[in-house]
Amino acid sequence: MSAILEAVRPIEEYLVMSDEEIAERIETARKELGSRVVILGHHYQRDDVISHADLTGDSYQLSVMASQTDAEYIVFCGVHFMAESADILGKPQQRVILPDLGAGCSMADMATIEQVEDAWEQLREIGVLKQKVAPITYMNSSAAIKAFCGRNGGVVCTSSNAVPLFDIYLKEYDKMMFFPDQHLGRNTGAKFGIPLDKMVLWNPHDELGGNTEEDLLNAKLILWRGHCSVHGRFKPWHVDRIRKQVPDVKVLVHPECAREVVEISDFNGSTSYIINMVEKAAPGTKWAIGTEVNLVNRLAQKFPDKEIHLLAPDLCMCATMYRIAPQNLAWAMENLTAGNVVNEIVVDDETKHFALVALERMINLTEKNK
């Protein structure tokens, strides 16, 4: 094994190679590995990585598609929680590689399993759990938190199916605890007419999340204090400004944006919703899109018959996603050709089991509610 390891260049050597050499190395490794490998590229990934991807999409969509292949190796050009999901949903023989272990998700990191379990115990101590409470986690969370939901009768949701899942749980449960993205939870709850005074915010650094016992007992929706570092930076004044600059523009934003931004936009929805809206829009229509810059630029290139603007042109690159560069991909791929599996993401069996419970519950309930 040591001889194989010595044959592979350290990552530092890739950082000084030209773009052309890096691209050539990736494609050479891909040809050598053939169907043994599948490269996944998230919608927010940079173009010079997406150009090498076999499959592109949202995190959950990519994990499902990869699990349906016969690839031995899944190279996930995304962030850590996405690679965990690919390992949870993949076949037993499939191995998941994250080209840069530093590619995390700031939102997912805002809710640790220790904090969530502590919050749940505090709710138990004040009698909130005597009510029927459903823990619901956004896909953008760790495998451990997905497993927590699986153990406690809860579910995982995506930005695409949050509405139907809320519909089910609001009818069958007294309240929900939603994490880690407060904005998706608040925007989805508002669609069901839940007043803001029935949505309390849980700060994991404060006793009872910074709330009174009465507020927590009376709440319909307990929102975790987390947010997306990209979508959270869009402000109402960005919407006002683009409408002044571009007459007849339609503002289309992701529901991870703050409530005050979503309220004054024309449309809001998941990444797939945004893509579909633009794809189906009439030629000549004007759009200002509030989501990650790489996706917006890609839509502008793909649909030149429409006028597409980034809602806030000075914002919105996902910095953690950007950590995965072609250099990391080349390094990971060439290690695979040499027989070395680097940066493998492995979810332990117990966590995987209960995370799957929550994910399968999501699938079954979403299908049932169609």
Steps between C-alpha positions, in 0.01 A plus 500: 500500500785743580631466145161602362481798733843619389392484136225760549584869508412692818216752463747791519651403165163529327463859618780619271388312188339688213124486449554308178715235667251460785208455259697246299593302812137486614380372163784248472418362845131491413569295185720259694239449772210480254168395649665435838466870584224761480574869555219704654481879466261704712313787329700755704836355401742705292496453121851358471391213724150460353661451158635164625181384674311195376187611687387842623215589732396573859660310787222246559435455127869430439520244781200313362637505144841377616340213693332389179832458319736204522795728578738375767614854583280808544707818481273769642589855402281664761528535878533262793134436585433421132773236497352353820160475329661323205654245739165453679305447178768318301546129445707317765791458258507866393765726656458876521786747456489872584791662308561755779404417859490873572190536283241524773172688528475791741125444538541131585772592751257731685322198649711227660352174623605590856312831481189337352491225762546759775215711360274193482577416864422857608165477320435173681580654840245782461228270371499598132554140394178400674352654189548324166818660361664409168870575442554592136843561355592658171712289268782747574586334830732234633426130479481495881214752502318311225533190719366695801186577299472137397513387865243755616222461244625786286603543141747659262377758250636674193410850382290327232285288732491714816145619424334154464687369804395801710143438384512146637672580829292809578187286480633211708727670757459778757821668392822456306863575577678592179875523447747624401368772263264741670410675174377192312302402808348847543418544131340156482304553821371834369352321198272319746399819676701441818535846662849618585421506872440124477846449348770525767874508430727260688851632568709195601732720708223615737296319764168390346635640176442852634125444542257477790332173590166654408623600152628150434183333627283725283716495188391315187847509344835506680765624257872437546722805480684408182521641150671471162800730473412566135123544501501677835688791346222604263315805634171676413693794361653269239147427377405869500817593312468242222138601439609860451789400275317242287136584414262201486751268669367199690678425828553129568666390826583189697297441822826499697481881463366703793124538536506872417671422167266215408193712585582768243627265227279379215586131536691278740595136483772235503794487264310266266200736517723793403650308208157388377354851528774646285492210254125539443499881494418678174786643292574861583388474862721655768603322817693597813595182684594480865720194534862390456695684230632196309149371438369842396788551256443154358132576444589825324732312266249222437207732426637797302146577376413618853648786699638350820655696787647399833285672761809632679799496262749570779399189698433133492784263430480197729849521649503148646384345172771700322766318705465206263710604202612301194831447680323311781301298250814406303676395821209284612456341157867417451513347847214274396687388189794412727276299731474756781161612629561846649261717703246221527177596676360215710187521715490243780239225475272614783489861380446381145209279608304774678586766240354262240186470714454878480581512129270211411227661709550815292468304175192308612317804636581710194367229270191456718424873488522533120 
